[in-house]
């Protein structure tokens, strides 16, 4: 697997020559440096989104997803 940080997300991609591997229990270990760059805290709920066409998994904190949705809804809420 290949693991990269994009803004406040961690993107996990299929890669035969990647530096990371799925654990023996099927877990995807996220490097500490990547978690810190995204400000993920221990026990924080995360949202996983699969992009099957591109063979990747996007990981974001539930907090950042909630903020994105609130920002998208703001123009509509202001007009009501």
C-alpha positions in Angstrom: 0.0 0.0 0.0 0.9 3.6 -0.5 -0.2 6.1 2.2 -0.1 9.9 1.5 -1.5 12.9 3.3 -3.7 15.3 1.2 -4.9 18.3 3.2 -6.7 16.9 6.2 -7.1 13.4 4.7 -5.0 10.3 4.5 -5.2 8.5 1.1 -4.4 4.8 1.0 -3.8 3.4 -2.4 -3.1 -0.1 -3.8 0.6 -0.3 -4.7 2.7 -3.5 -5.1 5.9 -1.6 -4.3 4.4 0.4 -1.4 6.1 0.6 2.0 3.0 -0.4 4.0 1.0 -3.6 4.2 -2.3 -4.7 5.6 -1.9 -6.3 9.1 -2.5 -10.0 9.8 -5.9 -9.1 11.3 -6.9 -7.0 8.2 -6.2 -3.7 9.8 -4.6 -0.8 7.9 -2.0 0.8 10.1 -1.9 4.6 9.6 1.6 6.0 10.3 1.9 8.3 13.3 3.4 11.1 11.2 0.3 11.0 8.9 -2.1 11.0 11.8 -0.4 14.0 13.3 -0.4 15.9 10.0 -4.2 15.4 9.8 -4.6 16.2 13.6 -6.2 12.8 14.2 -6.4 12.1 18.0 -6.6 8.7 19.7 -10.2 7.4 19.9 -11.5 10.0 17.4 -14.1 8.7 15.0 -12.9 8.5 11.4 -14.9 8.4 8.2 -13.6 6.0 5.5 -14.6 6.5 1.8 -13.7 4.0 -0.8 -12.9 5.1 -4.4 -13.2 1.7 -6.0 -12.5 3.0 -9.5 -9.1 4.3 -8.4 -8.4 1.5 -5.8 -8.0 3.9 -2.9 -9.4 4.6 0.5 -9.8 8.1 1.9 -9.6 8.6 5.7 -10.9 11.8 7.3 -11.9 12.7 10.8 -15.6 12.8 11.5 -15.0 16.4 12.8 -13.6 17.6 9.4 -16.4 15.9 7.4 -19.0 17.6 9.6 -17.3 20.9 9.0 -17.3 20.3 5.3 -21.0 19.5 5.3 -21.8 22.6 7.4 -19.8 24.8 5.0 -21.7 23.4 2.0 -25.0 23.9 3.8 -24.3 27.5 5.0 -25.5 29.3 1.8 -28.8 27.4 1.9 -29.3 27.9 5.7 -28.7 31.7 5.3 -31.5 32.1 2.8 -34.2 30.4 5.0 
